[in-house]
Amino acid sequence: MNELSSVAAIGGNGNKVFTNGHSNGVAPEAGRALRGVGVVGLGYWGPNWVRNFQQGQYASRVVACDLDEGRRKHLSQLYSDLETTSRYEDLLSDPDIEGIVVATPVSTHYAMARRALEAGKSVLVEKPLATSSQEAQELIQLALTHKKTLMVGHTFEYSAPVQKMREVIASGELGDVFYVSSVRANLGLFQRDVNVTWDLATHDISIILNLMGGRMPEAVSCQGESHYGNGVEDVAMLTLRFERNIIAFVHVSWLDPDKIRRTTVVGSRKMLVYDDMAPQEKIRIYDKGVTAQKYYDTFGEFQFSYRYGDIKIPRIEEKEPLRNECDHFVNCIRNGTTPDTDGVNGLRVVSVLEAANWSLRRGGLMVPLGSAVR
C-alpha cells in the first residue's frame, strides 16, 4: 500500500466558485500582453497551444521547443513570427518567458515542470500533472515557494457543455445524483509511457470530480487488460464510489471501432446525456424517472411507476475550450490568481489514477482513499 501513502496528504475541501470557468468571477480581460510564453512539445497538443497563443496575441513573443526539426519547421511555416528552439534550456534562461506550457509525454511532466518552476516560470502542465501524488505535491510546494502559477491542462473543465452540466446538477434539476457513466473510446492513439487509464480516463475523472463539486470518491477500483503483449493496458473500466451511494463508471479503450465521448448522469428526477461527438445539441436532459410506491403490505402490491416526459436541449454558447484555458492561464499569471485547475486539482486527479493503477495490479480490488482527500 506504500504507493498510496501520499494520497491522504491532499488538503482543502475542494469547493470552489465556478463562474464562466474563471475563479476570479470575470471573463478574460484585455490586460497587458505577456512578454513571452514558451511551448515545449510539438507533437499532438503543442501545436494547438501555439495556435491559440499566436491568434490570441497573448504575448509579445511565442517560442516553441521540440527536438524534432521537422516539427519546428512545420510550425515556423504556419506562423512567420514564431521563434523555435531545440533546447529547453533556452526557454528556462530567457528572461522574457513568463509562462511555459509543458505538452511532452506524461513520463516527463514532473521533471519539465519542476525545472520551469525552479527557473522562476509559471507553468501549465498537460494532463495528468505527474505520475504520482508525491511528484504532484512537490510541484505544488515549488509553485508556492517561488510564487508562480501552477495549472493543469484539464481542458474539459473549460468547455461550455461541462460547465452547463455542472450548472444543471447544482440547480437540483436532476434531483439527487444516482450515478455517472462515462465512455471514452476510439481506435488508438496508443501511448508508450502510460496505459489507457492514465491517458484517457484522466479527462473523465476530471469531469466527474468537477460535477461532484470537487468531492473525492471514498474508494476506487479498476480492471483492465493489455492485448498486445507489451504490458500496457489498452482497455479498462474504473469504478468510483462516492458518499451518499453515488457511483461513477468510466470505460476507456484504445481498441474501439467508433470514437465515443459520452457522459450520462442519472438523477432521481431527470437524466442528462452529454455527447461530445455530436456536432450540435451536445447536452440533452430527459424528463424520465422511476418512482417506487412508498407503502405496500404485500409483495404483490409492490410496483414501480415509470415517467416518460419531454427532452430539453439547453442552449450552449460554445468557445474552443483550449482558448478558454489559454485565457485563464494568462490571466492567472497577470493577476496572480489561483487557476480553477490548479495544482491541488491536478493532485486529486492523480490520486484517483494512482489508486486505480494500484487496484488494476491487484485484479480490481476496491481501494479506499484517505479521508483527507475528501
C-alpha positions in Angstrom: 0.0 0.0 0.0 3.1 2.3 0.0 2.2 3.5 -3.5 -0.9 5.2 -2.0 0.7 6.5 1.2 0.9 10.1 0.0 -2.7 10.2 -1.3 -4.1 11.2 2.1 -1.9 14.3 2.2 -4.2 16.3 -0.1 -5.5 19.3 1.8 -8.5 21.6 1.3 -12.2 20.8 0.8 -12.2 21.1 -3.0 -15.1 23.6 -3.1 -14.7 26.5 -5.5 -17.0 29.0 -7.1 -17.2 28.5 -10.8 -18.4 31.4 -12.9 -17.8 31.0 -16.6 -14.8 28.9 -15.9 -12.9 31.6 -14.1 -12.2 31.5 -10.3 -12.0 35.3 -10.1 -15.5 35.6 -11.4 -14.7 37.6 -14.5 -14.1 36.8 -18.1 -10.6 37.3 -19.5 -9.9 41.0 -19.9 -7.7 42.7 -22.4 -4.8 43.2 -20.0 -1.2 43.6 -20.8 0.4 41.0 -23.1 2.9 38.8 -21.5 6.5 39.5 -22.6 6.8 35.9 -23.8 5.4 32.4 -23.5 7.0 29.0 -24.3 5.5 25.8 -25.5 7.6 22.6 -25.1 6.5 19.6 -27.1 5.1 20.0 -30.6 3.5 16.6 -31.1 -0.3 16.3 -30.6 -1.4 19.1 -28.3 1.6 21.5 -28.5 0.7 23.0 -31.9 -2.8 23.8 -30.6 -1.3 25.8 -27.8 1.0 27.6 -30.3 -2.0 28.4 -32.4 -4.0 29.9 -29.5 -1.1 32.0 -28.2 -0.5 33.3 -31.7 -4.1 34.0 -32.6 -5.0 35.5 -29.2 -1.9 37.8 -29.2 -1.4 37.0 -25.5 2.4 37.5 -25.6 4.9 39.7 -27.5 6.9 36.5 -28.2 5.9 32.9 -28.6 8.8 30.4 -28.5 8.1 26.7 -29.5 10.5 24.0 -28.4 11.0 20.4 -29.7 13.8 18.1 -30.5 12.3 17.2 -33.9 13.5 19.7 -36.5 10.6 18.7 -38.8 8.0 19.7 -36.2 9.7 23.0 -35.6 10.0 23.8 -39.3 6.3 22.9 -39.8 5.2 25.4 -37.1 7.5 28.0 -38.5 5.9 27.8 -41.9 2.4 28.3 -40.3 3.5 31.3 -38.2 6.2 33.5 -39.7 6.9 35.3 -36.4 7.1 32.2 -34.3 10.5 31.5 -32.7 11.7 27.9 -32.3 14.4 26.1 -30.5 15.6 22.5 -29.8 16.9 23.4 -26.3 14.5 23.5 -23.3 17.3 25.5 -21.6 16.6 28.4 -24.0 13.1 28.8 -22.6 14.3 28.5 -19.0 17.0 31.1 -19.3 15.1 33.6 -21.4 14.0 36.5 -19.1 11.1 37.4 -21.3 9.4 34.0 -21.0 6.9 34.3 -18.2 4.9 31.1 -18.7 5.7 27.7 -20.1 3.2 25.1 -21.4 4.5 21.5 -21.0 3.0 19.3 -23.7 5.6 16.5 -23.6 5.0 12.7 -22.9 3.4 12.1 -19.5 6.5 10.5 -18.0 8.4 13.8 -18.5 5.8 16.1 -17.0 7.2 16.2 -13.5 10.8 16.9 -14.5 9.9 19.5 -17.1 7.5 21.4 -14.7 10.0 21.2 -11.9 12.7 22.8 -14.0 10.4 25.5 -15.1 9.3 26.4 -11.6 12.8 26.4 -10.3 13.7 28.8 -13.1 11.0 31.2 -11.9 8.5 30.5 -14.7 4.8 29.9 -14.3 3.8 26.6 -15.8 0.8 24.8 -17.3 1.2 21.1 -17.5 -0.9 19.0 -19.8 -2.8 16.2 -18.1 -2.0 14.4 -15.9 0.1 16.7 -13.7 2.5 14.0 -12.8 2.8 10.2 -12.5 2.5 10.1 -8.7 0.8 12.1 -5.9 4.2 12.6 -4.3 5.5 14.3 -7.5 2.3 16.4 -7.7 2.7 17.6 -4.1 6.3 18.6 -4.8 5.3 20.7 -7.8 2.6 22.4 -5.6 5.1 23.2 -3.0 7.6 24.5 -5.6 4.9 26.8 -7.1 4.2 28.2 -3.6 7.8 28.7 -2.8 8.6 30.5 -6.0 5.1 32.3 -6.0 4.4 31.1 -9.5 1.2 29.9 -11.2 0.9 26.1 -11.5 -2.0 25.0 -13.7 -3.1 21.6 -15.1 -4.5 21.1 -18.6 -7.8 19.5 -17.6 -9.3 21.0 -20.8 -12.8 19.8 -20.4 -13.3 21.8 -17.3 -13.1 24.8 -19.5 -15.7 23.5 -22.0 -19.1 25.0 -22.2 -21.0 21.7 -22.1 -19.2 20.5 -18.9 -19.9 23.9 -17.3 -23.5 23.6 -18.3 -23.7 20.1 -16.8 -22.3 21.3 -13.5 -24.8 24.2 -13.5 -27.7 21.8 -14.1 -26.7 19.4 -11.4 -26.0 22.3 -8.9 -29.5 23.7 -9.6 -31.1 20.5 -8.4 -33.0 19.9 -11.7 -31.8 16.3 -11.9 -32.7 15.7 -8.3 -30.3 13.5 -6.3 -27.5 12.1 -8.5 -27.6 8.3 -8.5 -24.7 7.6 -10.9 -22.5 8.9 -13.6 -21.4 6.8 -16.6 -18.6 7.9 -19.0 -17.3 6.2 -22.1 -14.2 7.5 -23.9 -13.1 5.1 -26.6 -11.5 5.1 -30.1 -9.0 3.2 -32.2 -5.6 4.5 -31.0 -3.7 6.6 -30.2 -1.5 4.1 -28.4 0.8 5.6 -25.8 4.2 4.1 -24.9 4.8 5.5 -21.4 1.3 5.2 -19.8 -1.7 2.9 -20.1 -5.2 3.8 -21.3 -6.3 4.8 -17.8 -3.6 7.5 -17.4 -4.1 8.6 -21.0 -7.9 8.8 -21.5 -9.6 8.3 -18.0 -7.8 11.4 -16.8 -10.4 13.5 -18.7 -13.4 11.7 -17.3 -12.1 11.7 -13.7 -11.5 15.4 -14.0 -15.1 15.9 -15.4 -16.7 13.7 -12.7 -14.8 15.4 -9.8 -15.9 18.7 -11.3 -19.5 17.6 -11.5 -19.3 16.4 -7.9 -18.3 19.8 -6.7 -14.7 18.8 -6.0 -15.7 15.9 -3.7 -13.4 12.9 -3.9 -14.5 9.3 -4.1 -14.4 7.2 -1.0 -12.9 4.3 -2.9 -11.7 3.4 -6.4 -11.4 0.1 -8.3 -10.1 -0.7 -11.8 -10.0 -3.7 -14.1 -8.2 -3.7 -17.5 -6.2 -5.8 -20.0 -3.3 -5.5 -22.4 -4.0 -7.2 -25.7 -0.7 -6.6 -27.5 1.8 -8.2 -25.1 3.6 -5.1 -24.0 2.1 -4.9 -20.5 0.3 -1.6 -21.2 -3.4 -1.9 -20.7 -5.4 -0.7 -23.7 -8.9 -1.2 -22.3 -10.1 -0.5 -18.7 -13.1 0.0 -16.5 -13.0 2.2 -13.4 -15.5 2.4 -10.6 -15.5 5.4 -8.3 -17.7 5.2 -5.1 -18.7 8.5 -3.5 -20.6 9.2 -0.3 -24.4 9.1 -0.3 -24.4 6.0 -2.5 -23.3 7.9 -5.7 -21.3 5.7 -8.0 -19.4 6.5 -11.2 -18.2 4.3 -14.0 -15.5 5.1 -16.5 -14.9 2.9 -19.6 -11.8 3.8 -21.6 -10.4 2.0 -24.7 -7.8 2.4 -27.5 -9.4 -0.6 -29.3 -12.9 0.6 -30.1 -14.1 0.8 -33.8 -16.1 4.0 -33.0 -14.9 7.3 -31.4 -17.1 7.7 -28.4 -17.1 10.6 -25.9 -20.3 10.3 -23.9 -21.2 11.0 -20.3 -24.6 10.1 -18.7 -25.8 11.5 -15.4 -28.8 9.8 -13.8 -30.7 11.6 -11.1 -33.8 10.9 -9.0 -35.9 13.4 -11.1 -34.2 13.6 -14.5 -31.4 12.3 -16.6 -28.7 14.1 -18.7 -26.6 12.9 -21.6 -23.6 14.8 -22.8 -22.3 13.6 -26.2 -19.1 15.5 -27.1 -19.1 13.9 -30.6 -22.5 15.4 -31.5 -22.0 18.4 -33.9 -24.8 20.2 -32.2 -27.1 19.7 -29.2 -24.3 18.2 -27.1 -26.5 18.1 -24.0 -30.0 16.6 -23.7 -32.0 16.5 -20.4 -34.6 13.7 -20.3 -37.6 14.1 -18.0 -37.6 10.4 -17.3 -37.6 8.6 -14.0 -38.8 5.7 -11.8 -41.0 6.0 -8.7 -41.4 3.2 -6.2 -44.5 3.0 -4.1 -43.6 4.0 -0.6 -46.1 1.9 1.3 -47.3 -1.6 0.5 -48.5 -4.6 2.5 -47.6 -7.5 0.2 -45.0 -8.1 -2.5 -47.9 -8.4 -5.0 -48.8 -4.7 -4.3 -45.2 -3.5 -4.9 -44.8 -1.8 -8.2 -42.7 0.8 -10.0 -44.2 3.9 -11.7 -42.3 5.0 -14.9 -42.3 8.5 -16.1 -41.6 9.5 -19.7 -41.6 13.2 -20.2 -40.1 15.8 -22.6 -36.5 16.1 -23.8 -34.9 19.5 -23.2 -31.9 20.7 -25.2 -30.2 23.7 -23.4 -28.7 26.4 -25.5 -24.9 26.5 -25.1 -22.6 29.3 -26.3 -19.5 27.3 -27.3 -16.0 28.6 -27.5 -12.9 26.4 -28.0 -12.1 25.0 -24.6 -8.4 25.4 -25.2 -8.9 29.1 -25.9 -10.7 29.4 -22.6 -7.9 27.6 -20.9 -5.4 29.8 -22.6 -7.2 32.9 -21.4 -7.4 31.6 -17.9 -3.7 30.7 -17.7 -2.6 34.1 -19.0 -4.9 36.0 -16.7 -3.8 34.0 -13.7 -0.2 35.0 -14.5 -1.2 38.6 -15.0 -3.3 38.9 -11.8 -1.6 36.4 -9.5 -4.9 34.5 -9.1 -5.3 30.7 -8.5 -6.3 28.7 -11.5 -9.5 26.7 -11.4 -7.4 23.7 -12.4 -4.6 24.4 -10.0 -2.0 22.0 -8.6 -4.4 20.7 -5.9 -7.0 20.0 -8.6 -4.3 18.1 -10.6 -3.2 16.2 -7.4 -6.7 15.0 -6.8 -7.0 13.5 -10.3 -3.5 11.9 -10.0 -4.6 10.4 -6.6 -7.6 8.7 -8.2 -5.4 7.5 -11.1 -2.8 6.2 -8.6 -5.4 4.3 -6.6 -6.9 2.9 -9.9 -3.5 1.7 -11.0 -2.9 0.1 -7.6 -6.3 -1.7 -8.0 -5.5 -2.7 -11.6 -2.4 -4.5 -10.5 -4.4 -6.5 -7.9 -7.3 -7.7 -10.1 -9.7 -4.9 -9.4 -9.5 -4.6 -5.7 -11.6 -1.7 -4.2 -9.0 0.7 -2.8 -10.2 3.2 -0.2 -8.9 6.8 -0.4 -7.8 8.7 2.7 -10.3 10.9 4.4 -8.2 14.0 3.9 -8.7 13.8 0.1 -12.4 14.2 0.5 
